[in-house]
Amino acid sequence: MRSITTFDLQYAHRFYGFKGEAQYLHGHTGTLTIEVEDSINKGVNMVFPCNEIKKTAWAVLKNFDHALVLREDDPLLPAITGVYEQQGILHGHPQNTLKGEAFKTELAKAYPDARLVVTKETMTVEGMIKIVYDLLKDKLNIAKITFTSGDNAASEEYTDRKEIERCPLCGIALTEEGVCIKCGYKK
């Protein structure tokens, strides 16, 4: 069975090197859907609490919300960081409160203080799915990710699952020590 959670993300990007409308800097409202699959946890009668999926995923996904996403070789990148430096916001600002955990993977690097994500490949709907899976595959048993942005949509299904021990009282993943960080249960 699956637990399904959705996220709305507001972001700006462009397709550097593309010969169409998307070569211009533009914004989107994207909807990301994550489906987590597992057996039903007998203690709480659910696969995985949707609010816990949301917390786990949002910790890194909020880096994409109200952010600029550019490819690492885009000539706009140094111009943007230069302007941010001149404005004094490159390394954060008190009003920048929607920051996720910084991350660096083979596919992307988040600069939360600058509301900037730098990607290796062009940020398409397919690219976003690859990045999200890479960021969350070790935290959730992801069965499917769908991303819709404007008129574009893509999805991918996954079969590689791992055994994640969950709390019999609230359903969330236990720490390596067998402790539930939400309710304090100890295995």
C-alpha positions as CSV (number, residue, x, y, z in Angstrom):
1,M,0.0,0.0,0.0
2,R,1.1,3.6,-0.5
3,S,1.0,6.9,1.4
4,I,0.9,9.9,-0.9
5,T,2.0,13.4,-0.2
6,T,2.1,16.5,-2.4
7,F,4.1,19.7,-2.3
8,D,3.6,23.0,-4.2
9,L,6.9,24.7,-5.1
10,Q,7.3,28.2,-6.6
11,Y,10.6,28.6,-8.5
12,A,12.3,30.3,-11.3
13,H,14.7,28.8,-13.9
14,R,15.7,28.8,-17.5
15,F,16.9,26.3,-20.0
16,Y,20.4,27.6,-20.8
17,G,21.4,26.7,-24.4
18,F,17.8,25.8,-25.4
19,K,16.4,27.3,-28.6
20,G,12.9,28.0,-27.5
21,E,10.8,30.1,-25.0
22,A,12.3,28.3,-22.0
23,Q,15.7,29.9,-22.7
24,Y,14.4,33.0,-21.0
25,L,14.3,33.3,-17.2
26,H,10.8,32.4,-16.1
27,G,8.8,31.1,-13.1
28,H,6.6,28.2,-12.3
29,T,4.3,26.7,-9.7
30,G,5.3,23.1,-9.6
31,T,3.5,20.2,-7.9
32,L,5.6,17.4,-6.6
33,T,3.9,14.1,-5.5
34,I,5.8,11.5,-3.5
35,E,4.3,8.0,-3.1
36,V,5.9,6.0,-0.3
37,E,5.2,2.2,-0.3
38,D,5.5,-0.3,2.5
39,S,3.5,-2.7,4.5
40,I,0.8,-1.3,6.8
41,N,2.3,-0.7,10.2
42,K,0.0,-2.8,12.5
43,G,0.4,-0.5,15.5
44,V,-1.0,2.6,13.7
45,N,-2.7,1.1,10.7
46,M,-0.8,3.1,8.1
47,V,2.1,2.8,5.7
48,F,3.9,5.9,6.8
49,P,2.3,9.1,8.3
50,C,1.8,11.6,5.5
51,N,2.8,14.5,7.8
52,E,6.1,12.7,8.5
53,I,6.7,12.2,4.8
54,K,6.1,15.9,4.4
55,K,8.5,16.9,7.3
56,T,11.2,14.6,6.0
57,A,11.0,15.8,2.4
58,W,10.3,19.4,3.1
59,A,13.5,19.7,5.1
60,V,15.4,19.7,1.7
61,L,12.6,20.6,-0.7
62,K,12.1,24.0,0.8
63,N,15.4,24.9,-0.9
64,F,13.5,24.9,-4.2
65,D,10.5,27.0,-3.0
66,H,10.8,30.7,-4.0
67,A,14.3,29.9,-5.3
68,L,16.2,30.4,-8.5
69,V,17.4,27.1,-10.1
70,L,20.2,27.5,-12.6
71,R,22.6,25.0,-14.3
72,E,26.2,25.2,-13.1
73,D,27.5,26.4,-16.5
74,D,24.8,29.1,-17.0
75,P,26.5,32.5,-17.5
76,L,23.6,34.1,-15.4
77,L,24.9,32.4,-12.3
78,P,28.0,34.6,-11.7
79,A,25.9,37.7,-12.5
80,I,23.2,36.7,-10.0
81,T,25.6,35.9,-7.3
82,G,27.4,39.2,-8.0
83,V,24.2,41.2,-7.6
84,Y,23.3,39.3,-4.5
85,E,26.7,40.1,-3.1
86,Q,26.3,43.8,-3.9
87,Q,22.8,43.7,-2.1
88,G,24.3,42.0,0.9
89,I,21.9,39.0,0.6
90,L,24.3,36.3,-0.9
91,H,25.0,34.9,2.6
92,G,21.5,35.4,4.0
93,H,19.2,38.1,5.3
94,P,17.0,38.2,8.4
95,Q,13.9,38.1,6.1
96,N,15.1,34.8,4.5
97,T,13.4,32.5,6.9
98,L,12.3,29.7,4.5
99,K,15.6,27.9,4.3
100,G,16.1,24.2,4.0
101,E,19.1,22.1,4.9
102,A,22.0,22.8,2.6
103,F,22.9,19.8,0.4
104,K,25.4,18.8,-2.2
105,T,24.9,15.8,-4.5
106,E,26.2,14.7,-7.9
107,L,23.1,16.4,-9.4
108,A,22.6,19.6,-7.4
109,K,23.8,21.9,-4.7
110,A,21.6,24.1,-2.6
111,Y,22.7,27.5,-1.3
112,P,19.8,28.2,1.2
113,D,21.1,31.6,2.3
114,A,20.9,32.8,-1.3
115,R,17.7,31.0,-2.3
116,L,19.6,29.4,-5.1
117,V,20.0,25.8,-6.3
118,V,22.7,25.0,-8.8
119,T,22.1,21.9,-11.0
120,K,24.4,19.8,-13.1
121,E,21.7,19.3,-15.8
122,T,18.9,21.6,-17.0
123,M,16.1,21.8,-14.4
124,T,13.3,20.0,-16.3
125,V,10.4,18.1,-14.7
126,E,12.5,14.9,-15.3
127,G,15.5,16.6,-13.8
128,M,13.6,17.6,-10.7
129,I,12.4,14.0,-10.2
130,K,16.0,12.7,-10.4
131,I,17.2,15.3,-7.9
132,V,14.3,14.6,-5.4
133,Y,14.9,10.9,-5.6
134,D,18.6,11.3,-5.0
135,L,17.9,13.4,-2.0
136,L,15.3,11.2,-0.3
137,K,16.0,7.6,-1.4
138,D,17.7,6.8,1.8
139,K,15.1,8.4,4.0
140,L,11.8,7.1,2.5
141,N,10.7,4.0,0.6
142,I,9.8,5.9,-2.5
143,A,7.5,4.0,-4.9
144,K,6.8,6.9,-7.3
145,I,7.6,10.6,-7.9
146,T,5.5,12.8,-10.1
147,F,6.4,16.4,-10.9
148,T,4.1,18.8,-12.8
149,S,5.2,22.3,-13.7
150,G,3.2,24.4,-16.1
151,D,2.1,22.2,-19.0
152,N,4.9,19.7,-18.3
153,A,4.7,16.6,-16.3
154,A,6.8,13.5,-15.7
155,S,6.8,10.6,-13.3
156,E,9.0,7.7,-12.4
157,E,8.4,4.5,-10.4
158,Y,11.0,2.8,-8.2
159,T,11.3,-0.8,-7.0
160,D,14.4,-0.7,-4.8
161,R,13.1,-0.7,-1.3
162,K,14.9,-1.0,2.0
163,E,13.7,-2.2,5.4
164,I,12.9,0.8,7.5
165,E,12.0,0.0,11.1
166,R,9.1,2.1,12.2
167,C,7.6,3.0,15.6
168,P,4.6,0.8,16.5
169,L,3.0,3.8,18.3
170,C,3.2,6.5,15.7
171,G,4.6,4.9,12.5
172,I,7.7,7.1,11.8
173,A,11.1,5.7,11.2
174,L,13.2,4.7,14.2
175,T,16.8,6.0,14.6
176,E,19.7,3.6,14.3
177,E,19.5,3.2,18.0
178,G,15.8,2.0,17.8
179,V,14.3,5.2,19.2
180,C,11.4,7.2,17.9
181,I,12.2,10.8,17.8
182,K,8.6,11.8,17.8
183,C,7.1,9.9,20.7
184,G,10.2,8.5,22.6
185,Y,9.4,4.8,22.0
186,K,12.4,2.5,22.5
187,K,12.7,-0.8,20.8
